[in-house]
Amino acid sequence: MLGIITYSAIVATLLLFIWKRPSIALAGVLCMFGLEQWGQATHPFFSQHQTFTNVLIGGTLLLAILIKLLKGENAIMEYSPVGWLVLGLFGYALASTVWAPRSDLSQDIWASRGPYVVTFLLLTPLVITHTADVQAAFRALILMGTALTVLLLLFVSWDSRTIILEGGSGNPLAVSQMAGMVALVAILGDPWRTSKLWQILRWAVVTICLLLVIRSGARGQLVGLVLVSVACWPLSHRVKSIGQLILLIGLMGFLGGVTSLGLQEFWGTKSSYYAGGSRWSTSAMEGAMSERLGQALYLLQIWFRSVETIIFGLGNSAAFDPKILGIYPHFVPLEILAEEGLVGSGIYLLILVLLFRSSHKSLRMLSEDPEERLIFGTLVSLALFTLILSFKQGSLLGNLEFFMFAIILDRRSKSLMRQRKQIRGMAKVDSPDTYKPFDVSTIARKPFMESLPLTGKEK
């Protein structure tokens, strides 16, 4: 009974507030797999209808886009360069299934993963238009993600590192990735900056999320969460004083302490694991990485056998051919090189370069706007976190979150550049043909968004 009540309450709350702020649909997408496993672990209906949660969240996303359109917001904005490149990469991947060794198998995989590609890459970025949209999505992610993290950590049955579902086992990587993203938003996004209560509760949220990551045995998620938190703290907070440096050191100590306690609590007595020792031992980690890298290198050997495959690739999902690997290689960049060839790998590298360039420009531009920098820096951390995970798990079609955040980030950068041009337009004097030099101090004294001219409605 607890399962169906809490599941219904979470979905009802999401639908209730989506009219006021449609962008919170992003939180629903990021928590979709956590909500799905909570439902399937507590009520047989969700195990008997395994796509119910996915369809529900997809419908919520479509509703959010419709609401934005009804409110007169230009949700279907022109895609940014990175957005077009992402769509081009996945379009090429789909086309490459024609010449894959087992095209029937590759196309079946696309048939099952295609709806997720549409959801994450085409629809979800459309709900994020303004800074307030990102802020609302972050708040919803913390509320929804924390609730699910607590429920999954305390109110379901576990078998080693996996959640026991009605008729099966859960995906520990999916729930740990959700918890990792919630923790990053709590650490770096700080969506309730003026609330003293939140400044206390945020560390409880981070602790709970870290514990779920450790409980699920997700080593890559844990390492990525800690590294990205420390690396991106200067991006969102700008370490310019001794006090801020002390805060960064305190963050490192806090994350290290919680991690140590979590490992002792959940894995201290579990010593049997392949490659010897516990799951968290050096030998086990080296064994897992060696196996995955070996699979990727074997796929590259097959790719290198002909000029045609070197240029155009083996075809998307070729690794699933039982004569090759029979599974994805758990290393997305090398998978793209082998299956999409130099063509696809070139597009992928161009996505990374353009994303880095636009993000760097935006962060420099926001140097004197701490609130906007917090939000943008957190988006960067989420993109970096999901990029790191793509080096140790999943496939191109199974690591859509990075490409989704890449599109959102580049669209935000494009929007910020547009706003900067509007600010420069404020340097006009009385004559339309006469301009005075633009004084940077006019925006240094107040947040970037407040420097914009008011629209007719805001007046």
N, C-alpha and C positions, 0 to 999 in steps of 0.2 A: 504493500500500500504506500509506503514511504516513497518508493521509486516513481510510481505514476503521479503522485501528488507533487513531488518536487519537479519532475520533468514538466508537468503541465504548468506549474507556477513559473518556471524559468521561461518557457515559450510564451506564456500569456504576458509576462512582464516585457519581454522583447517586443511583442506585437503592440502592447499598450503604448510604449514610448516611441515607437518607430514613426508615428505620425508627426510628433514634434521634432524629432531629429532622425531622419532616415539613415544617416551615416552609421548609426549603431548596428545596422545590419552587418557591418564589417566584423564586429565582435561575434555575431552569430556564426559567421563563416569560420573564424579562427577557432571557435569553441565547438564546431560541429562534430568533430570526431570524439571529443570528450563527452559531449551530450549523448552521442550515439552509444558509446560504451556504457554510460550510466544507465541508459534505458534498457539495453540488452542484458545488463548484469542484474537488473531488479525486477523485470517483468517479461514474461514470455512473448507478449504481443510484439515487442520490438525485435526479438530474435526471429520470430516468424515473418516479420515484415522488415527485413534488414535495410531496405532503402528508404524507409519511412522518414527518418530524421534528415537524410540528405535532400529528399524532395521537399520536406517542410522548410528547411533553411533556404533552399533554392527559391521556393515560392515567396518566402519573406524578403529575399533580396530583390526579386522582381517587384514586389509591392513597394519596397523602399524607393526604387528607381521611378516607379509610377508616381509616388507621392511627390518626389522632387520635381517631376515634370508638371504635375498639377499645381504646385506652388510657384511655378514660373521659373524654376531654376534650370539652367542649361546643363542638365546632367550628362547628356550625350555630347560632351565637348570633343573638340578635335584631339586625336591622340598625339602624344609627344613622340619624338624620334625613337626613344627607347621602347615605347609602346608598340610602334609599328615594327621595330626589329624583333620584339618578342613574338608578335603575331606572325611575322615572317618566318622565324625559326620553327615555330610549331606547325605552321602551314607546310613548310618544307619537310618536316618530320613526318607529317601525315602523307604527303605525296610519296615519300621514300618507301612507304610500306609496299608500294607496287613492285619494287625490285628486291624486297627483303627475301631471304632464303625460304622462309615460311610466311608468305604474304597473308595467307589465311589466318595464321596465328597472330601476326602483327595487327591485322585489321580487327580481329576479335578483341585484342587488348585496347585498341583505340575506341571500339564500340563501348567498352566498359568504362574507360577513363575519359572519353570525350566530354560527357556532361560536367565533369570536374574542371576540365580545361576551360570550358565556356564560363562556368561559375567563377573561377578564380581570376582568369585573365581578361575576359570580356566584360563581365557584369560588375564584379566587386569594385574595381577601380572607379566606376561611374558614381558611386555613392559618396566619394570624397572629392569635394570641390573647394571648400574654404578651410581656413585654420580651425574654425569652430567645429567643423565636421570631424577633423582628426581628434580634437580634444574630447568631443562627445563619444567617439568610438573608443578612445582610450579608457574613459571612465566606465563605459559599458563592459569593456573587456575585463577590467579589474573586478567589477561586481559579478559578472557572469562567470568569468574564469576562476575567481576565488571560490565561489559557491561550488562549482563542479570539482575543483581541486580538493576541497574539504570532504565532499561526498565520496569521491573516489578513493581518497586516502583512508577514510575512517569507516565507511558504511558499505563496502563491498568485500567479497572474499577474494583473496589472492592465492595464486599458486606460484611460488617463487617470485618472479618479476612480472607476471602477467595477471590481469584481472580475469576472474572466472565468470564467463557469460552463460546465459541460458543456452546450453548446447554448444559451447565452444570456448575459445580463449580470446582475450582482447589483444590489442596492439599496444605494447608498452611505449613504443616510440612516439605514437600519435599523442597520447595523453601527456607524456613528458615534454613534448614540443609545445603543447598548449601551455603547460605550467611555466616553461621557460620564457615564453613570450609575455605572459602575465607578469612574471617577475621583472623582466626588463622594463616594462612600462611603469611598474611601481618604483623601480630604482631610478630610472632616468627620466621618465615622462613627468612624474610628480603632478598628476592632473588636478589635485586640490592643494595647491601651493600655500594658500592662506589659512588652511585649516590646521590648527594645532593637533586636533585629534588624529587627523590623517597622518601627520608626521610621526605619530607613534604606531598607528595601525599598519602603515606601509611596510614596516619591518616584520610585522607578524605575517603579512601577506607573502613577503619574500621568503620567510622561513618555511611556511606551508608549501609554497611552490617548490622550493629546493628539496624538501623532504619527499614530495611526490616524484621528482626527477630521480632522486637516489633510490626510492622504493622500487621504481620501475627498472632499475639497473641500466639506465640510459647514460652511458659514459660520455658519448659525444655531446649530448645535450648538456650535461653537467659542465664539462670542460668549456664548451662553447659559451654557456651562460656566464661563467666566471670571467673568461677572457674578454668577452664582448662588454660586460658590465664595466670592467676596469678600463678597457681601451676607449670606450665611448663616453665615459664620464667627463673627460676634458672637452669633448665635442659639445655636450649639452650644458655643461656647467662652467667651462673655461676656468681652469686652475691658474689663477693669477696671484694668489696670496698664500701665505703660510697656513692660514686657517683652512683654505680650500684643499691644500695639499694634505693636511691632517685628516680632513673628511675622506679623501680618497684612500688614504692608508687605513682609516677606520673601516671603510667599505670592504677593503681587501681582508682585513682581520675578521670582520663579521661573516663574510662569505666562507672564509676558511674554517671558522669555528662551527658554523652550522653544518657544513659539509662533513667535518670530522665526526660530529655527533650523529648525523644521519647514517654515515657508513657504519659506525659502531652499533647503532640501533637495528638496522635492517640487514646488514651483511657481516656483522662481527663473528657470527657462529656458522656461517655458510662457507665452507671451504672447498667443496667439491665442484669443480668446473673444468671445462676442457682447457687444454694447454697447461694444466697444473695450477694449483692454488685457487684463490677466490676469483670471482668475476673481475674484481678491481685490482688484481695483482698485475705487475708489469708483464709477466709472462703471458697472461691471458689477453691483455690488451695488444701486445706485440703479435700474438698468434692470430687474433681477429683481423688486425690491420694487414698482416702478411697475406692472409687468405683472400681478403677483398682486393688487395692490390694485385695479387696473382691472377685473379679472375679478370680484372681489367686489362692486364698486360697480355693475357692469352687472347682476349678479344681483339686487342691491337695487332697481334700477330696475324690473325685471320684477315683483318682489315688491310694489312700491308701486302697482301699477296697479289694485288693487281692495281694497275693505274686507275681503272674505273672506280674501284672501291675507295682508293685513297682520296680521290677528288670528291666523289658523290656519296661515299659511305656504303655500308652494308645494308642499310635500310633500318628504319626505326623499329625497335624491339627485336632486332635480329638475335640478340643474346638469348632470348627466350627459346630459340630453336634447341630442342634436346641434343642435336648434334654439335652445338656450340657450347653453351653453358646450361641452358634449361632454366635460367633465372637471370635477373638483372645483375650487373657487376658491382653494385653498391658504390659507384664512383662516377658521378654524373659528368664531370668535364671530360674524362677519358671515354665515357660511353658516347657522348656527343661526337667526339673526334672519330670514333670507330663506326658509329651507326649513321651519322649525318656527314661524315667526311670533312674535308677541308672547307667545303661550302658552309656546312652547319657550324663547324667550330669557329670559322671566321665571323659569322654572325654573333655567336655567343661571346667571343672576345670583344667585339665591337660594342655589344650591350654593356659589358663590364667597364670598358673605357669611357663611353659616353655617360654612364651612370656616375662613375667616379668624378668626372669633370664637372657635371652639372651639380652634384652634391657639394663638391668643394667650393664652387662659386657661390652657392646659396649659403653655406656656412660662413664664408667670409663676409658676405653681404649682411648676414644677421648678427654680426659680432657685437652690435650695440643693442640688440633686442633679445633680452634673456628669455622671455616667454616663448617667442617664436622659435628661438634656437633650441629650447628644451624639446619642443614638439618635433622639429625637424631632426634633431640629433637622435631622438628615440626611433623615428622611422628608419634612420640610417642603421641603428643598432639591430632592429628587427630584420632588415635586409641582410646585414652581415651575419647574424645568427643563423638564418636559414641558408645562406650561402655556405657557411662552414659545415652545416649538416649534410649538404649535398656531396661533400667529399667522403662521406662514410655510410650513407644509407640511401635506399630508394633508387629511382630511375628518373629520366627526364619527365615522364608523365606522372611520377609520384612525388616530385619536388616542385610543386607549383607555387608555393608560398614565396619563394625568393623572387620569381618573375613577377608575381603580383605586387610585391613591395617595390620592385624596381620600377614598375609602371607608375605606381602611386607617387614614389619619390620624384620621378622625372616630371610628372604632371604638376606636382607642388613646386618644383624648381621653375618650371615654365610660368606658373602663376605668379611666383614671387618676382621673376624678372619683368613680367608685365606690370606688376604693381610698382616696381622700381622706375619703370619708364613714366608711369603716371606721376610719381613724385618729382621726377625731373621736369615734367611739364608744369609743375607748380612754380618753377623758377621764372615763369613768364612775368613780365611787367605789363604796364598798361597797353602798350602797342603790341599787336599780335606778332609783329616782325622783329621785336626787340626782346632780348633775353638778358637777364642778369646772371652772373656765375652762380652755379648751384652750390649752396653752403651745406656741407655734410652735417654740420652741427644742428641743422634744423630737424634732423631725424635722430641724432645721437641723444637728444634730451628726452625723447619719449619713444615708446615701442613702435616698431615698424608699422603695424596695422593702424595705429592711431594717427599716423602721418598722412594717411590717404584722404583725398577729398571725399566728403559725404555725398551720397547719392540723394536723389529726391526723396525717397522713402525715409532715409535716416535723418534728413533735415526735419 
